[in-house]
Amino acid sequence: MTTYLEQLETPVPIVDMDRLAFNLDRMAAYATLHGLRLRPHVKTHKSPRIAADQLRLGAVGLTCATLREAEVMAEVCEDLLVAYPPVGAARLERLARLPVDVRVTVAADDANALDALNVAARLGQRQFDVLVEADLGMHRVGVSSPERAVAIARHIDRASALNFAGMLFYPGHIREAVDEQGTALAQLGVNIATYVQAFEAAGLPPRIVSGGSTPAAWRMHEVPGVTEVRPGTYVYNDRTTAMIGACDWDDCALTVLATVVSVAVKGQAVIDAGTKALGREPLRAEGDGYGALLDHPEVVVSRMSEEHGILDLSKTDWRPRLGDQVRVVPNHVCIVVHLFDEIIGVRGHAVETRWPVEARGRGPALDELAEGPPRPRAV
């Protein structure tokens, strides 16, 4: 028996399956056309189902931020990058206990962290590839000079259970509209070249130069030296991605289905999607509000409390009625996915499928972290 949107209890995240397929195909085609290795970040979807589609379309592996993500994705992927500092005993233990037949690469920017990582790898009877993370403008993590990067690469090269694989950077500071990124991308290329030349001069040529982020992904082929891209948001897209021109509005595959629960106050309507459904991240582009309606993009969620979202109707002639359903395009889709246990896949108004957000949270994916060496993946 077919279920329709009108029968769903809201708020709930829904994904247009046709738009999702288009987004997956588009990025895969871009990477293939330009000879770039595609290693998508799973932080957006946190779903083995979508990860399997990305791999089927040619992705060389997956990028993870949490060990929960890595443990879940190890069930569908044999090549994982954990792009997060390997710091802390619990994180190191879980890294070492990932299935032995999964190739694991780690990003790092500190020699002390690498010493602990090397011990964890030896205890886990495995090897880790390591990418030296460089700060090329984000000012979040990463070394800030080629000399420091070379020193860490040498440290990796001397470690018995670690292998130097190259360098990694995150161009999250590039948030201009896509057609205005030229200057920032040119500077990025200059910076990368100084690091690559330093590695090569030290006799440690990088096998991988890995860059990420959906906002800059579509122009990464213009940056000399980049061999790999790690976009995440592109699978679903969001209001920010659309506002900077990294996708069209109609490419926003995930929306939060919400119900109008009050029209009592003039000039506004209240929906049942507040901070616990949409998050509270401001728009990282020109504009305001915490989301906009898919069918009425001029209508934004101007204010929120935990269970209430206020639609500003001042810029539209559209007037919703009590009980109407609306689809909200969130500012930042990655946050929204993490707030829900399940995603609903739809075509038109009909529910076609649903899948769990399996890599949500921080706890281990396994029932327990058993003692002893890591085990092979389940096949």
N, C-alpha and C positions, 0 to 999 in steps of 0.2 A: 504494500500500500504506500503510495507516494505521500511524503510529507512536504508541506509548503511553508514558506517563510512566515506566513500569517499564523502558523501553528506553533512557532518556536517561542519559548520563554526568553525574554530579553532582559538585560543586554547579552549579546552573544557575538563572537567573531565569526564572520562568514567569508568564504573565499570563492570568488568567481573562477571556476575551473578553467574556462577558456582563457581568461586573462592570465592566470597562473602559467598555463602551458606556453602562452606567447612570451611571457617574461623569461621563462627558462630557456626557450629556444633562442631568443634574441641574444642573450649573454653568451650562450654556448657558441653561437655562430660568430659573434664578435671575436671571441678568444681564438677560435679556429682560423678565422680570416687573417688575423694579425700575428699568428704564431706564438700566442701567449698561453702559458699553462694556466688553467682555471682551477683554483682551489677555493671554492666558495666558503664563506663563513656561515656556520649553522646557527649563530646567535639569533638570527631573525626568525627562522621557522622552528628550530629545535625538534625537528621531526625526521625520523629515519625514512619515512615514506617519501618526503620531498628530497632528502639527501640521495636516496637511491635513484630518483629521476635525474638529479644533477650528474651523478656518476654515469648513468646510462647515456647521457648526452655528451660525455667526453671529459668531465672534470677529472683531474689527475688524483685528487684526494679532497679532504675536507679540512677546514680550519675551525678550531674550537677555542672558546675562552675559558670554560670551566671544565673541571674533571668529570662532572656529571655529563656534560655534552660528549666528552671523549669516550666515556664508558658506554654510553648509549650508541654513539656513532660507530664504535668498534664492531658492532654487530652487522654493519652493512658496508664498512670501508676498511681497507687494508693499509691506508696511508693517511695518517692524521698529523696535523700541525697544531700544537697547543701554543697559541700566540698570547701567552700571558706569563709574567715572571714566575719561574719555578721556585717559589719561596714558601717555606713552612713545611713542617714534618708531615702533616696529613696530606698535603698536596703532593709531596714527593713520593710518599708511600703509594698513593693511588696511581701516580704516573708509572711507577715501577711495576704495578700489578695489572696494567693494561695487557691484553692478550699478547702472547709472545710472537704471534705471526702477524701482528700489526706493526708496521713501520711508524715510529713516533719521532717527530721532530719538535724541538722546543725552541722558543725564542728567549734570549737572555741578554742582560746588559751589565752583569756584575760577576766578577771572578769568584767571590765568596759563594754566591748562589750556585755557580758551576761546580765548585768543590763538593757541595752537598748533593748536587744532581749526580755527579760521578759516583759517589758512594751509593746512592739509591739505585743507580743502574747496575752497579756491581752486585748489590744484594739481590736485585731482581733478576740477575743473570741475563742481562740484555745490554744493548747499545742504544744510545740516543744520538740522533743528528741534532746539531745546534745551529741556529741562525743568530748572528749577532744583531741585536736590534739597535737601529740608529734613530736619533731624533733629528728629523729633517724639517721641523717646523711646528709640530703638534705640541711640543713641550710638555709631554706627559711621562713617557718612559723612553729609554734609549740613550745610548752614549752620544755625546755632542761633538766628538772630534774623530777624524780618521785614525789618529794615533792611538786613541783609547780603544777603538774598534779592533785595530791590529793586535794590541796587547791582549785583548780578550780572545781573539782568534788563535793566537799562539798558546794561550792557556788551554783552550779547547783541544788544540792539536796535541798537547802533551798529556791530556787526560786519557786514561786507559779505556774508559767505557763511553767516551764522547767523540763525535766526529764533526769537524767543521764543515758546514754545508753552504754557507754564504751569509747574506745579510737580509734583514727584514726592516721595513719602515711602514708607518701608517700615515698617509697624507690627509688626516682628518682636519687639518687646518685649511684645506682647500674647499671652501664652501661657496665660492662664487657661482653664478650661473654658468652652465657648461660652456657657453660660447664666450665667456669672459675669463676663462682659466688659463689662457695662453701664457701670460707672464709668470704666474705661479708654477706652471708645469715646466717652463724653461729653466727656472731657478732650481726646481727639483732635479732636473736632469744634470745640471752643473754640480749640484751637491752629491748626487749618486756617483758621478764620475770620479770625484775626489776620493771617495771611499773605495771604489773598485780599484783605482790605480794604486792606492795604498796597500790593499790586500795583495795585489799582483806583485808589487815591489817587494813585499815580504815573503814571496814564494807561496802564497795562500790564495790562489785565484778563487773567487766565489762561484760555486756551481749554480746557485740560485740567488736571484735578486727579487725579493717578493714585496709587492706593494698591494695596498688594499683600498677599500671604501667605494661604495656605489657612486657618490657624487662625482668622483674623478675617474671612475672606471672606464668610461667611454672614450677617454683620451689618453689612456695609459700607453697605447702604442706609439704616442708621440714622444715618450720619455725614453731616451737611449739607455740601454742597459737593463731595463726591467724585463724579467723572464716570466714572472708569475703575478697573477692578480687574485685578490681575495675579497670580492664584493659580497655583501650579505643581503642588504635591504632590497635589492633588485627583484627578488622572487615575488614579493608582495607589493613593494613600493609604498609610498606614503605621501602626505601633503608636502613635506619638505622636499622630497625627491622631485615631485611634480613642479613645485614652485621654482626650483633652480634649473629646470629643463632637462633633468636626467631621465625623465619619462613623461609621457602624456598623462593628462588627468584620467583618461579612460584606461590607463595601464595600472591603476591602483586596484590590485586584486583583492586585498583584504579590507573590509570595512566592519565596523561594529554596528550590528543591527540593534536599534533602540526603539522604544515606544514613547510617544508623547503622552505624558501623564498629567500635564496641567497646561491650560491656556488662560488662566485666571488673570494674569498680569498683562496689561496692554503692552504691545511691542515685543513680546517675547513668548517663547514656549519652553516648557521644561521636559526633558527626556530622562529616562531612567538609567543613563550612562554618565557616571561622574568619574572621580579620580580613580576609583577601583576598577573601572573598565577602560579608561582612556589614558591613565597616567596624568602627569601634570607638567610635561615638558613644553616649554614655549616653542614657537615656530623658529627653526634655525634658518630662516630666510625672511624676506620682506613680507610683513603681514602680522596679524595678531590672532588671538584665540588659541584653543587647544584641539581643534579639529574643524572640519567643514563638511557639509553634506554633499554626498556624491552627486545627487541630482540637482542640488542647489548650492553650488560652491560659494556663492555670495553670502550664504548663511553660515556663520561660525559659532562654535561653542565658546561663548565669551567668558563664562564663569562656571565654576564647578564646586560642589561639595562631594562628599564620599559617594552618594548614590544619586545625585542630581546634576544634570548638565543644563545650562541655560543657553538656549538658542536665541541669538540676536536677530530680530526680524526687521531691523531698521533699513536694510538695504535691499529688501525684496518685497514684491507684491504678493508672494505666496503666503498663504495662511494655513498652517496645519490644523487638523481637527483632533480632538481628544481621541486617543487610541490609534492614531496613525503611526505607521512604522517608518523610520528613516534610517539611512545608511551613513554613518559618520566615517570619513577618512581621517585617521589619526595623524597628528603631527609626526610621531615617531612610532612606527609599527612594531619595532623590536620590543619596546616596553610593553605594548598592548598584548602581544602574544604571551609574554611571560606571566600575565595576570590571569590567564585562563587555562583550564585543564584540557580543553577540547576545541578543535576547529571544525566548523561545518562547511563542507564543500557543496556549492550550488551551481545550477545552470538555470538562468532566468530566475523564476520564483520557486523552483523545485529543488528540494534537498536531494543531492545525489550520493553523498558519502560523508563520512566524518572520521577524524583521526585524533589521537591523543597528542598533547604536547609532551612527548616522553622525556625530553631532556630538560624539562623545567625544574627549577630548584637547585639545591646544592648537594643534597644527600647522594650517597652512592647508588648507582643503578642496580648493582647486585644486591641480593638480600643481605649479604654480609661480606666483608673483606676477609676471606679465609687466610690463615697463615700459610706460609710456604711460597714457592716461586709462582709467577703468573701462569695462567693456563691459556691454552689456545682458544680462539674464538669459537663460539657455537656455529655450526654450519647447517 
